[in-house]
Amino acid sequence: MTPSPSGSRTDDVVIRPLSSPEELAQGVAIQRHTWGDEFTEVVPATILQICQKVGGVAAGAFDANGRMLGFVFGLTGVHHGRLAHWSHMLAGEPEARGLGLGKRLKLYQRDVLLQIGVVEVRWTFDPLVAQNANLNLNALGTEIERYVADMYGGNTGSELHSGLGTDRLVALWLIADARVGQVLGGHAPPLARGLADAPVANASATVAGSLPAEPAVRIEVPADVQAVKAQSLETARAWRATTRQAFLWYLERGYRVTGFISGDRGGRCFYVLARPPA
């Protein structure tokens, strides 16, 4: 059974495992609040309960009244002969934005997993969602393993995914790694000189041959893809097409995602990719 820390407390928010039927029901409800009532991939309360008996994590961030404000869920298994964890869901209520619950839930998850000897954690996120990229790369220190087109199929029933498919980046979080410890301690190494001004790969690219083959490049994403989609689905789809093309082209050629620039240049956001020295 997964070790259960007494709970992570900050201000009036406590992070703890879901245990009672009421807490498990809130874990189901927050999924619907986040991904919509028509979401077809809701994890039921029974799985949220059972996963914790075999090393999984199902935890919530609760306010002083016992109301769930945030939620994290993942499964533990074996990957290439080693214990590994797949963190499947991270969600928060709209009124909890700005509390840093996403990072706090991930740190709680990390503490639980380190206790049972897990050092590799993976999950996916939409490369067009700049907020998630900033959390994963800049706040948590994850690496990017690969890009998967339509990983979960074209339609999950969620309005968040509607019209854009489910392209995902696979993130790897080496939770016992010294570099990750530096990032979590607020001592992330800065981007190497020149990377912040590398050419933008998807500025006008329409075919793979037009992508710049420089040692370092940037891939731009919108600061708020849901706002873009609300204004023009066609524009949002163009973002998906150009970023998919660029990520696949560069990652297949050995480039690695080395950082994320989050809105510090007129609201523009960029992934930074670099080619390892020959």
C-alpha positions in Angstrom: 0.0 0.0 0.0 1.2 3.5 -0.9 2.7 5.4 2.1 0.4 8.2 3.0 2.1 11.3 4.3 0.1 13.1 6.9 -0.6 15.8 4.4 1.1 18.8 2.9 -0.3 22.0 4.4 0.1 25.6 3.1 -2.1 28.4 4.5 -5.6 26.9 4.7 -5.0 24.3 1.9 -4.2 20.7 2.9 -3.0 18.1 0.3 -3.9 14.5 1.3 -4.8 11.2 -0.2 -8.4 10.6 -1.2 -9.9 8.2 1.3 -13.6 8.8 2.2 -16.4 8.2 -0.2 -17.1 11.9 -0.2 -13.5 12.7 -1.1 -13.4 10.1 -3.9 -16.7 11.6 -5.2 -15.1 15.0 -5.3 -12.2 13.5 -7.3 -14.7 12.4 -9.9 -16.5 15.7 -9.9 -13.4 17.8 -10.4 -12.6 15.8 -13.5 -16.0 16.8 -15.0 -15.5 20.4 -13.9 -12.2 20.5 -15.7 -12.8 18.5 -18.9 -16.6 18.9 -19.1 -19.7 16.8 -18.6 -19.3 15.0 -21.9 -15.7 13.9 -21.2 -15.5 10.1 -21.9 -12.3 9.4 -20.0 -13.4 10.1 -16.4 -11.6 7.9 -13.9 -14.2 6.4 -11.5 -14.0 6.5 -7.7 -13.2 2.8 -7.5 -10.0 3.2 -9.5 -9.0 6.3 -7.5 -9.4 4.2 -4.4 -7.8 0.9 -5.6 -4.8 2.6 -7.3 -3.5 3.8 -3.9 -3.3 0.2 -2.7 -0.6 -0.7 -5.3 1.6 2.4 -5.3 -0.6 4.8 -7.2 -1.5 8.4 -6.2 -4.9 9.9 -5.9 -4.8 13.1 -3.8 -6.6 16.3 -3.4 -5.9 19.8 -2.2 -8.7 20.7 0.2 -9.7 24.0 1.7 -10.6 24.5 5.4 -14.2 23.4 4.7 -13.1 20.1 3.1 -13.8 21.3 -0.5 -11.4 20.0 -3.1 -9.6 22.7 -5.0 -7.1 20.6 -6.9 -6.5 16.9 -7.8 -3.7 14.7 -9.0 -3.9 11.1 -10.1 -1.5 8.5 -11.4 -0.6 4.8 -11.7 2.6 3.1 -10.7 4.0 0.2 -12.7 7.2 -1.1 -14.3 9.0 0.5 -17.2 12.1 -1.3 -18.6 12.4 -3.3 -15.4 12.2 -0.3 -13.1 9.4 1.1 -10.9 7.9 4.0 -12.7 4.8 6.2 -12.3 2.5 7.6 -15.0 0.8 10.8 -13.7 -2.4 10.8 -15.7 -4.4 13.8 -14.4 -3.8 17.2 -12.7 -6.8 19.4 -12.3 -7.8 22.5 -10.4 -11.0 24.5 -9.8 -11.0 27.9 -11.6 -11.2 29.8 -8.3 -8.0 28.2 -7.1 -5.9 29.7 -9.9 -3.0 31.7 -8.6 -2.5 29.5 -5.5 0.2 27.4 -7.1 -1.7 24.2 -6.5 -0.4 22.5 -9.6 3.2 22.6 -8.4 2.2 21.8 -4.8 0.3 18.7 -5.9 3.2 17.6 -8.0 5.6 18.0 -5.1 3.3 16.0 -2.9 3.2 13.3 -5.5 7.0 13.4 -5.7 7.3 12.9 -1.9 4.9 9.9 -2.0 6.7 8.2 -4.9 10.2 8.7 -3.5 9.1 6.8 -0.4 8.4 3.7 -2.4 11.5 4.0 -4.6 10.1 5.5 -7.8 12.4 7.9 -9.5 10.9 8.2 -13.0 7.6 9.9 -13.5 6.0 10.5 -16.9 2.9 12.3 -18.1 1.6 14.1 -21.2 0.5 17.6 -21.9 -0.7 19.6 -24.8 2.2 21.5 -26.4 -0.1 24.4 -27.2 -1.0 25.0 -23.6 1.7 27.5 -22.5 0.7 27.5 -18.8 1.4 23.7 -18.6 4.7 24.0 -20.5 5.8 26.7 -18.1 4.9 24.5 -15.1 6.4 21.3 -16.4 9.7 22.7 -17.8 10.4 25.8 -15.7 8.9 25.0 -12.3 9.3 21.2 -12.2 12.4 20.6 -14.4 10.9 17.9 -16.6 12.5 16.7 -19.8 10.6 16.0 -23.1 10.9 12.5 -24.4 8.8 12.6 -27.5 5.9 14.2 -29.4 2.8 12.0 -30.1 0.2 13.1 -32.6 -3.4 12.4 -31.5 -2.3 10.3 -28.6 -5.8 9.9 -27.1 -7.7 9.9 -30.4 -9.5 12.7 -32.1 -12.4 13.1 -29.7 -12.5 12.6 -25.9 -15.8 14.4 -25.5 -14.0 17.3 -23.8 -14.5 20.8 -25.0 -10.9 21.5 -24.1 -9.8 19.0 -26.9 -12.6 19.7 -29.3 -11.4 20.6 -32.8 -7.7 20.3 -32.1 -7.2 16.6 -31.5 -5.0 15.3 -28.7 -1.4 15.9 -29.7 0.8 15.5 -26.7 4.4 15.9 -25.5 5.6 13.1 -23.2 7.3 14.6 -20.1 9.9 12.7 -18.0 10.4 13.9 -14.5 13.5 12.4 -12.8 12.4 13.2 -9.3 15.7 12.2 -7.6 17.9 13.9 -10.1 20.2 16.7 -8.9 19.2 19.0 -11.7 15.5 18.6 -10.8 16.4 19.4 -7.2 18.1 22.6 -8.4 15.0 23.7 -10.3 12.7 22.9 -7.4 15.0 24.9 -5.2 14.7 27.9 -7.4 18.2 27.5 -8.9 17.4 26.5 -12.5 20.4 27.2 -14.8 19.6 30.0 -17.2 19.3 29.4 -21.0 22.6 29.3 -22.7 23.7 32.5 -24.4 21.9 33.1 -27.7 19.1 30.5 -27.3 16.5 33.1 -26.4 17.1 34.7 -29.7 17.3 31.6 -31.8 15.3 31.6 -35.1 11.6 30.8 -34.8 10.9 27.5 -36.7 7.2 27.9 -37.2 7.1 31.6 -38.0 6.2 30.9 -41.7 7.0 27.3 -42.2 4.7 25.4 -44.5 6.9 22.4 -45.5 9.6 20.5 -43.6 12.2 21.7 -46.0 11.7 25.3 -45.0 12.4 24.7 -41.3 15.7 26.3 -40.2 18.5 23.7 -39.5 20.3 26.0 -37.0 21.9 24.5 -33.9 19.1 26.0 -31.8 15.6 27.0 -32.7 12.4 28.2 -31.1 8.9 26.9 -31.6 6.3 29.5 -30.8 2.9 28.7 -29.2 0.0 31.0 -28.3 -0.1 32.4 -24.8 -3.7 31.2 -24.5 -4.8 28.6 -27.0 -8.3 28.4 -25.6 -8.8 32.1 -26.2 -7.4 31.7 -29.8 -9.8 28.8 -30.4 -12.7 30.8 -29.1 -11.9 33.5 -31.6 -11.0 31.4 -34.6 -10.9 27.6 -34.7 -9.1 27.9 -38.0 -6.3 29.9 -36.4 -6.0 27.4 -33.6 -5.8 24.5 -36.0 -3.0 26.3 -37.9 -1.1 26.6 -34.6 -1.5 22.8 -34.2 -0.4 22.0 -37.7 2.8 24.1 -37.6 3.9 23.1 -34.1 3.2 19.4 -34.8 5.3 19.7 -38.0 8.1 21.5 -36.3 8.3 19.3 -33.2 8.3 16.0 -35.1 10.9 17.3 -37.6 13.3 18.5 -34.9 12.9 15.7 -32.4 13.4 13.1 -35.2 16.7 14.8 -35.9 18.0 14.6 -32.4 17.1 18.1 -31.1 16.1 18.3 -27.4 13.8 20.7 -25.7 16.0 22.7 -23.4 13.6 25.4 -22.1 10.5 27.4 -22.3 10.2 31.2 -22.6 6.9 32.2 -21.0 5.4 35.5 -22.2 8.2 37.8 -21.3 8.3 39.3 -24.8 5.0 40.9 -25.5 3.1 37.9 -24.4 4.8 35.6 -26.8 5.8 32.0 -25.7 8.4 29.7 -27.1 9.9 26.3 -26.6 13.7 26.3 -27.1 15.2 23.3 -28.8 18.9 22.6 -29.3 20.9 20.1 -31.3 23.5 18.2 -29.3 27.1 18.7 -30.5 28.2 16.1 -33.0 
